[in-house]
Amino acid sequence: MDVRSVLVADARRMLERLASGSITRAPKVTSRPSSIYTDADQFEREKEHLFRRVPLLLAASCELRNPGDCKVMDVVGVPLLIVRGKDGVVRTFLNACTHRGARLMRECGNAARLTCPYHAWSFRLDGSLLSIAARESFGEIDRDAAGLVSFPTTERAGLVWAIIDPAAEPDFDAFLSGFDQLLAQFGFDTWHHFKSRSLPGANWKLAFDAHLEFYHLPVLHRETFGSGMSNLAEYFYLGPHQRLGLLTKADHVLEQDDIAGLADMPESEWPLASLLFGEWIVFPNVSINCFYKGGRGVILSQVWPGQTVGESETVQIFLHENPPDEEHLADATAMSDFLGKVVGTEDLPMSREQQSVLSSGLLREVRFGRNEGGVQHFHEWVDRFADSPKDLPMAQVMQRP
């Protein structure tokens, strides 16, 4: 892939759309049964055929900058432990001692070894068994077979993906479709983790839908973004992933750079930062938005399915190109608080209201407009994975019509 050529072509199309004042609309309005947000069986299929099957973006590399750095999280009921080893390699394990299943780590941090808080079994950072407490009285075991359960993991573009199936035959390239090569242009591998927070929400798709369109911006967010905010998105698709460009010539917190300003420059001089405009959607559940207040940064939002069909957790991870110094710290904190407020007091309460209505069963279907092509695209890919046999190779799933 010629990465710059792709980015330049996308920017050129954005300039054309800005000049015309119109977006590329989806072929038609589509509808889906509202049960996609409320059906428990559908929810279980999505967890099994999607979240325990595809590579999931679990962390930014800078969250695990040093050997021994650990991140703990639960994904669709699976406790995970992500660790950077002494060899610099990031690995993902089941956060469970192979003795009797106690969680090894209960919070993020740094460790020289992974020691069980129950009986003090100890593991190296590569997952191999290091020692057994009172080994002589415990008895002999196959040490090689007693290492931690590990999951296929890759680190690329300064981001960490893993497949939550220890038996999976990974095909990261097929799934990522080159999207990681585009994301690599941010240089996230040298960025810095600023802060993170978690916010409760409704069904994971209902919560994530709001990341996939700008139609609601001047209405739901009129008090925070203003009623004059553009509601038009131009969509760029690459496999199941996508990017949204906001059709506006006004400066705004959602846009990284002045795309309109590129029209006065030769394409060969278009700066890379400007070419990374918009909102980046990493299927199935991550969005990346750029901002500049407090220094160049992004908010990486993960929307995880909750314990039931009507629950989810949105995790906001704030990254900065440079650690905010004293001059920028207040602005960086204000931006983090602002985006937490937008999602936590506007987007997620709306999705919970929708969940309540849809759970009544009286609204039979929902509709996605021609200006919401990215929402249509997302649900088509969710269904493609949920409805295909789990043992179907990734490359074949990606190629299915």
C-alpha positions as CSV (number, residue, x, y, z in Angstrom):
1,M,0.0,0.0,0.0
2,D,1.3,3.5,-0.9
3,V,0.1,5.1,2.3
4,R,0.6,8.7,1.3
5,S,-1.2,8.2,-1.9
6,V,-4.2,6.8,0.0
7,L,-4.2,9.7,2.4
8,V,-3.8,12.3,-0.3
9,A,-6.7,10.7,-2.3
10,D,-8.9,10.9,0.8
11,A,-8.0,14.5,1.4
12,R,-8.6,15.3,-2.3
13,R,-12.1,13.8,-2.0
14,M,-12.7,15.8,1.1
15,L,-11.8,19.0,-0.7
16,E,-14.2,18.1,-3.5
17,R,-17.0,17.5,-1.0
18,L,-16.3,20.7,0.8
19,A,-16.4,22.6,-2.5
20,S,-19.7,21.0,-3.4
21,G,-21.2,21.2,0.1
22,S,-22.5,17.7,-0.2
23,I,-21.5,14.2,0.9
24,T,-21.3,10.9,-0.9
25,R,-24.6,9.3,0.2
26,A,-25.3,5.6,0.8
27,P,-27.3,4.0,-2.0
28,K,-30.5,3.8,0.0
29,V,-32.1,4.1,3.5
30,T,-31.9,0.8,5.2
31,S,-33.7,-0.7,8.2
32,R,-33.0,-3.4,10.7
33,P,-35.1,-5.1,13.4
34,S,-34.8,-3.3,16.7
35,S,-34.1,-6.7,18.3
36,I,-30.4,-6.3,17.2
37,Y,-30.0,-4.3,20.4
38,T,-32.2,-6.4,22.7
39,D,-32.0,-10.0,21.7
40,A,-30.0,-12.1,24.2
41,D,-29.2,-14.8,21.7
42,Q,-28.0,-12.3,19.1
43,F,-25.8,-10.8,21.9
44,E,-24.2,-14.2,22.7
45,R,-23.5,-14.8,19.0
46,E,-21.7,-11.5,18.7
47,K,-19.6,-12.2,21.8
48,E,-18.7,-15.7,20.5
49,H,-18.4,-15.1,16.7
50,L,-17.1,-11.5,16.8
51,F,-15.4,-10.6,20.1
52,R,-13.8,-14.0,20.7
53,R,-12.8,-14.3,17.0
54,V,-11.4,-11.0,15.5
55,P,-8.3,-9.1,16.6
56,L,-9.4,-6.6,19.2
57,L,-7.6,-3.3,19.9
58,L,-6.8,-3.7,23.6
59,A,-4.2,-1.0,24.4
60,A,-1.9,1.7,23.1
61,S,1.8,0.7,23.2
62,C,2.5,3.7,25.4
63,E,0.3,2.2,28.1
64,L,3.0,-0.6,28.3
65,R,6.1,1.5,27.6
66,N,8.6,-0.4,29.9
67,P,9.4,-4.1,30.5
68,G,7.1,-5.4,33.2
69,D,4.3,-2.9,32.5
70,C,1.0,-4.6,32.8
71,K,-2.6,-3.8,31.9
72,V,-5.6,-5.8,33.2
73,M,-9.1,-5.8,31.7
74,D,-12.1,-8.0,31.2
75,V,-13.4,-8.5,27.7
76,V,-16.7,-10.4,27.2
77,G,-16.2,-12.2,30.5
78,V,-12.6,-13.1,29.8
79,P,-10.0,-11.6,32.3
80,L,-7.0,-10.5,30.4
81,L,-3.5,-9.6,31.4
82,I,-1.4,-7.7,28.9
83,V,2.4,-7.5,29.7
84,R,5.5,-6.2,28.0
85,G,8.2,-8.7,28.5
86,K,11.9,-8.2,29.3
87,D,12.5,-8.8,25.6
88,G,10.2,-5.9,24.7
89,V,7.5,-8.1,23.3
90,V,3.9,-7.5,24.3
91,R,1.9,-10.6,25.2
92,T,-1.7,-11.2,26.2
93,F,-2.6,-13.9,28.8
94,L,-5.6,-15.2,30.6
95,N,-5.3,-13.4,33.9
96,A,-5.4,-16.6,35.9
97,C,-2.9,-18.7,37.7
98,T,-2.7,-22.2,36.3
99,H,-2.8,-23.7,39.8
100,R,-6.5,-23.0,40.7
101,G,-7.5,-20.0,38.6
102,A,-6.9,-17.0,40.9
103,R,-6.4,-13.7,39.2
104,L,-2.7,-12.9,39.0
105,M,-3.0,-9.1,38.8
106,R,-5.9,-7.0,40.0
107,E,-4.8,-3.6,38.7
108,C,-2.5,-2.1,36.1
109,G,1.1,-1.6,37.1
110,N,4.6,-2.9,36.7
111,A,6.0,-6.3,37.8
112,A,9.3,-8.1,37.6
113,R,7.4,-11.4,37.8
114,L,3.7,-12.4,38.0
115,T,3.0,-13.9,41.4
116,C,-0.3,-15.4,42.4
117,P,-1.8,-13.7,45.5
118,Y,-3.4,-17.0,46.5
119,H,-0.6,-19.6,46.8
120,A,2.4,-17.6,45.5
121,W,3.0,-19.5,42.2
122,S,5.2,-17.3,40.1
123,F,5.4,-16.8,36.4
124,R,7.9,-15.0,34.1
125,L,6.8,-12.1,32.0
126,D,6.7,-14.4,29.0
127,G,4.1,-16.6,30.7
128,S,6.4,-19.5,31.6
129,L,6.1,-21.0,35.1
130,L,9.0,-19.7,37.2
131,S,8.4,-21.3,40.6
132,I,5.9,-23.2,42.8
133,A,5.7,-22.4,46.5
134,A,6.5,-25.4,48.7
135,R,7.3,-27.4,45.5
136,E,8.5,-30.5,47.4
137,S,5.3,-30.9,49.3
138,F,3.1,-30.0,46.4
139,G,4.5,-32.6,44.0
140,E,5.9,-32.7,40.5
141,I,4.0,-31.3,37.5
142,D,4.8,-30.7,33.8
143,R,6.2,-27.2,34.1
144,D,5.9,-26.6,30.3
145,A,2.2,-27.4,30.4
146,A,1.6,-25.1,33.4
147,G,2.5,-21.9,31.7
148,L,-0.1,-19.1,31.4
149,V,-2.8,-19.4,28.8
150,S,-1.8,-17.0,26.0
151,F,-3.6,-15.4,23.2
152,P,-2.3,-14.4,19.7
153,T,-1.1,-10.8,19.9
154,T,0.4,-8.3,17.6
155,E,1.8,-4.8,18.2
156,R,1.7,-2.5,15.2
157,A,1.1,1.2,14.6
158,G,1.8,1.8,18.3
159,L,-1.3,-0.2,19.2
160,V,-1.9,-3.7,20.6
161,W,-4.3,-6.2,19.1
162,A,-5.1,-9.7,20.4
163,I,-7.5,-12.5,19.6
164,I,-9.4,-13.8,22.6
165,D,-9.1,-17.4,21.5
166,P,-5.9,-19.3,22.5
167,A,-6.4,-21.8,19.6
168,A,-6.9,-19.1,16.9
169,E,-4.8,-19.2,13.8
170,P,-4.2,-15.4,13.5
171,D,-4.5,-13.6,10.2
172,F,-4.0,-10.0,11.4
173,D,-3.1,-8.7,7.9
174,A,-6.4,-10.0,6.4
175,F,-8.5,-8.4,9.2
176,L,-6.7,-5.1,9.4
177,S,-6.8,-4.7,5.6
178,G,-4.0,-2.1,5.7
179,F,-5.8,0.2,8.1
180,D,-2.9,-0.3,10.6
181,Q,-0.5,1.1,8.0
182,L,-2.6,4.3,7.8
183,L,-2.8,4.5,11.6
184,A,1.0,4.1,11.8
185,Q,1.3,7.6,10.4
186,F,0.3,9.0,13.8
187,G,3.4,7.6,15.3
188,F,1.6,6.3,18.4
189,D,4.6,4.2,19.4
190,T,6.3,7.3,20.7
191,W,3.2,9.0,22.2
192,H,2.3,9.2,25.9
193,H,-0.7,7.9,28.0
194,F,-2.3,10.9,29.8
195,K,-5.4,9.3,31.5
196,S,-8.2,6.9,31.1
197,R,-11.8,6.6,32.4
198,S,-14.7,4.1,32.1
199,L,-18.4,5.1,31.5
200,P,-21.4,2.7,31.7
201,G,-23.8,2.5,28.8
202,A,-26.5,0.6,27.0
203,N,-26.1,-2.2,24.4
204,W,-22.6,-2.0,22.9
205,K,-23.9,-1.4,19.4
206,L,-26.3,1.3,20.5
207,A,-23.5,3.0,22.4
208,F,-21.1,2.6,19.4
209,D,-23.6,3.8,16.8
210,A,-23.0,7.4,18.1
211,H,-19.4,7.2,17.0
212,L,-20.4,6.3,13.5
213,E,-22.3,9.4,12.3
214,F,-22.3,13.2,12.7
215,Y,-26.0,13.6,12.1
216,H,-26.7,14.1,15.8
217,L,-24.0,16.6,16.6
218,P,-25.9,19.9,16.3
219,V,-28.9,18.4,18.0
220,L,-27.8,16.2,20.9
221,H,-24.7,18.3,21.5
222,R,-26.1,21.7,20.8
223,E,-25.1,22.9,24.3
224,T,-21.5,21.6,24.0
225,F,-20.7,21.8,20.3
226,G,-23.3,24.5,19.3
227,S,-26.3,24.2,17.0
228,G,-24.3,25.5,14.1
229,M,-22.2,22.4,14.0
230,S,-22.1,20.5,10.7
231,N,-24.0,17.2,10.7
232,L,-22.4,15.8,7.4
233,A,-19.9,13.0,7.4
234,E,-17.9,11.8,4.4
235,Y,-17.0,8.1,4.8
236,F,-13.9,6.3,3.8
237,Y,-14.0,2.5,4.0
238,L,-11.2,-0.1,4.2
239,G,-12.5,-3.6,4.9
240,P,-14.7,-3.4,8.0
241,H,-12.9,-0.3,9.2
242,Q,-13.7,3.3,8.3
243,R,-12.9,7.0,8.7
244,L,-15.3,9.9,9.0
245,G,-14.5,13.4,7.7
246,L,-16.6,16.2,9.1
247,L,-17.8,18.4,6.2
248,T,-17.0,21.8,7.6
249,K,-14.7,24.7,7.0
250,A,-15.0,26.0,10.5
251,D,-12.4,25.3,13.2
252,H,-13.6,22.8,15.7
253,V,-12.5,20.4,18.4
254,L,-13.4,17.4,16.4
255,E,-11.1,18.2,13.5
256,Q,-7.4,17.8,13.7
257,D,-6.4,20.3,11.0
258,D,-7.8,22.8,8.5
259,I,-8.6,20.5,5.5
260,A,-9.9,23.4,3.5
261,G,-6.5,25.1,3.7
262,L,-5.0,22.3,1.7
263,A,-6.7,23.7,-1.4
264,D,-4.1,26.5,-1.6
265,M,-1.1,24.2,-1.4
266,P,0.5,21.8,-3.9
267,E,-0.4,18.2,-3.0
268,S,3.3,17.4,-2.6
269,E,3.4,19.9,0.3
270,W,0.3,18.7,2.1
271,P,1.5,18.1,5.7
272,L,1.0,14.6,7.1
273,A,-0.9,15.9,10.2
274,S,-3.5,17.4,8.0
275,L,-3.9,14.2,6.1
276,L,-4.8,12.4,9.3
277,F,-8.1,14.3,9.6
278,G,-11.3,13.0,11.1
279,E,-12.5,10.1,13.2
280,W,-10.9,6.7,12.7
281,I,-13.1,3.6,13.4
282,V,-11.3,0.3,14.1
283,F,-13.8,-2.5,13.8
284,P,-15.6,-3.7,15.8
285,N,-15.6,-1.3,18.8
286,V,-12.9,1.5,18.8
287,S,-12.9,5.1,17.6
288,I,-10.0,7.5,17.5
289,N,-10.6,11.2,17.5
290,C,-8.0,13.9,17.2
291,F,-7.7,17.2,19.1
292,Y,-5.1,19.9,19.7
293,K,-6.2,21.6,23.0
294,G,-3.5,20.8,25.6
295,G,-1.1,19.7,22.8
296,R,-1.7,17.3,19.9
297,G,-3.6,14.3,21.2
298,V,-6.3,11.7,20.6
299,I,-9.1,10.1,22.5
300,L,-9.2,6.4,21.9
301,S,-12.6,5.1,22.8
302,Q,-13.3,1.4,23.3
303,V,-17.0,0.2,23.6
304,W,-17.1,-3.2,25.3
305,P,-20.1,-5.4,25.6
306,G,-21.3,-5.7,29.2
307,Q,-22.6,-8.6,31.2
308,T,-26.1,-8.4,29.6
309,V,-27.4,-7.4,26.2
310,G,-28.4,-4.0,27.6
311,E,-25.1,-3.1,29.1
312,S,-21.7,-1.8,27.9
313,E,-18.6,-0.1,29.1
314,T,-17.0,2.8,27.2
315,V,-13.3,3.2,28.0
316,Q,-11.8,6.6,27.1
317,I,-8.0,6.5,26.7
318,F,-6.3,9.9,26.2
319,L,-2.9,9.9,24.4
320,H,-0.7,12.9,23.8
321,E,2.1,13.2,21.3
322,N,4.2,14.9,24.1
323,P,3.5,14.8,27.8
324,P,1.6,17.9,28.7
325,D,3.9,20.3,30.4
326,E,2.9,22.9,33.0
327,E,1.8,25.3,30.3
328,H,-0.5,22.7,28.6
329,L,-1.6,20.6,31.6
330,A,-4.7,22.6,32.4
331,D,-5.9,22.6,28.8
332,A,-5.2,18.9,28.5
333,T,-7.2,18.1,31.6
334,A,-10.0,20.4,30.4
335,M,-10.2,18.6,27.1
336,S,-10.3,15.2,28.8
337,D,-13.1,16.5,31.2
338,F,-15.0,18.0,28.3
339,L,-15.0,14.8,26.2
340,G,-15.9,12.8,29.3
341,K,-18.9,15.1,29.8
342,V,-20.0,14.9,26.1
343,V,-20.1,11.1,26.1
344,G,-21.0,10.6,29.8
345,T,-23.8,13.1,30.1
346,E,-25.1,13.3,26.5
347,D,-24.3,10.3,24.3
348,L,-24.6,7.5,26.8
349,P,-27.8,8.7,28.5
350,M,-29.4,8.9,25.1
351,S,-28.4,5.3,24.3
352,R,-29.9,4.2,27.6
353,E,-33.2,5.9,26.8
354,Q,-33.2,4.2,23.4
355,Q,-32.5,0.9,25.1
356,S,-35.5,1.4,27.3
357,V,-37.8,2.1,24.4
358,L,-36.5,-0.7,22.2
359,S,-36.7,-3.2,25.0
360,S,-40.5,-2.7,25.0
361,G,-40.7,-4.5,21.8
362,L,-43.2,-2.1,20.3
363,L,-40.8,-0.3,17.9
364,R,-40.2,-3.1,15.4
365,E,-37.3,-1.6,13.4
366,V,-34.8,1.2,13.3
367,R,-33.7,3.1,10.1
368,F,-30.3,4.2,8.9
369,G,-30.3,7.1,6.5
370,R,-28.3,7.7,3.3
371,N,-26.3,10.2,5.4
372,E,-25.5,7.4,7.9
373,G,-23.6,5.1,5.5
374,G,-21.0,4.3,8.2
375,V,-23.6,3.0,10.5
376,Q,-25.0,0.8,7.7
377,H,-21.4,-0.4,6.9
378,F,-20.8,-1.3,10.6
379,H,-23.9,-3.3,11.0
380,E,-23.3,-5.2,7.8
381,W,-19.9,-6.3,9.1
382,V,-21.3,-7.2,12.5
383,D,-23.8,-9.5,10.8
384,R,-21.2,-10.9,8.5
385,F,-19.1,-12.2,11.4
386,A,-22.1,-13.1,13.7
387,D,-23.7,-15.2,11.0
388,S,-20.7,-17.0,9.6
389,P,-19.3,-20.2,11.0
390,K,-16.7,-19.5,13.7
391,D,-14.2,-21.9,12.1
392,L,-14.4,-20.1,8.7
393,P,-10.9,-18.7,8.1
394,M,-10.6,-14.9,8.5
395,A,-9.5,-14.4,4.9
396,Q,-12.7,-16.1,3.7
397,V,-14.9,-14.1,6.1
398,M,-13.3,-10.9,4.7
399,Q,-13.9,-11.9,1.1
400,R,-17.6,-13.0,1.5
401,P,-20.0,-10.7,-0.4
